[in-house]
Amino acid sequence: MVKRKAKRVPVNPTPVIKPEQIYQKGFGTEMPPQKRLVEIYFDQKSIISQAEPFFNFYEKTNWCSPKGTPYRNWKLLAGEWIYNFEQEKKLRKRLWENALLTS
């Protein structure tokens, strides 16, 4: 008598979501930047929450200045964005503390 082998049914593996492949060098001069590189940059600056608003804002403007001139370095823009965010955060903190002192 011949033994029958169990028929193997292929199991559908769960699709593995791969992170976006990085094809730019990340120096800041390749425009427009990859979203993943922007997220990494903001994460290094410990302000990851601002990566999405920054990218969306400049994506809407097509990475061009108000005059229509294309930007050449997104890291300079990101540095200004972070500086302005920090200044605004300090201002809000001072206003809140002053409001507490006067009440």
N, C-alpha and C positions, 0 to 999 in steps of 0.2 A: 504494500500500500504506500502511495506517495503522499508525503506530508504537504499540506497547503500552507503557503506563507501568507501572513496577513498582508492585505493590500494597504500600502501606505497612502494616506491622504495628505496632500500638501497643505500645510498650515499657512494661512495668510498672515504674514507677520504684520504687526502694527507699523504703520508708516513712521519712519524716523524723520523728525523735522530737523533738517540741517540748518545751521545758522547761515545767514547770507554770506556767500563766498566773497572774500575781500580780494579785489583785483587792482586796487590802487595802492600806492606806496604809503600814503598817509602823511605826506609832508605839508599838505595844506594848499599846494599850488594846482592840484588837479581839480578842475571845476566841471560840473557840480560834484560835490563830495558824495560818497556813499553814506547812507544813513547810519550804517554800523560803525563807520569811522568816527562820525560825529558823536555817537553814543559812547564810544570808547574814550574820546577826548574829554567829554564832560564828566565821565566816570573818574578819570584820572584827576580832574579838578575838584572832585567830591561834590558835584552839583548835578547829578544825573537827571534830576527832575526838570531841568531846563533844556535838555537835549531835544526833546520833541517839539516844544514851542519854537526854539531857535530854527530847527530844520524846516518846520512848516512855514514860518514867517518868510524865510528866504526862498523857499521853494515857490511860494505864491508870487514873489517878485522876480522869479526866474533867475535868481542870483545876479541881479543887476541893480545898480544904484538908482535913485529917483530920476537921474538924468538919462538913464538907459545904458550907462556904461557897465559892461560886465565886470564883476569883481574878479580879482586875480588870486586872492588867498583867503580861504574860508576860516583859517585859524585866527587871523587878525580880527575878523568879524566876531568869532566866538569869544575872543578875549575881551572885546568891547562889550559884548552881550553879558558876559559874566561880571565884568566890572560894574556895569549899570545895574544889574540885578542886586549885587552886593550893596551898592550905594542906596538903592531903593529900600532894601531890607533894613539898613541902618536907620534911614529916615523914618520908616514906619515904627521902628522900635523906639526912637526918640520921641516921636509924636505920642505914642501910646504911654510912655513913661511920664511925659508932660501932662497928659490928660489925667493920669492917676494922681499926680502931685496937686493939680488945681482942683480936684474934686474932693 
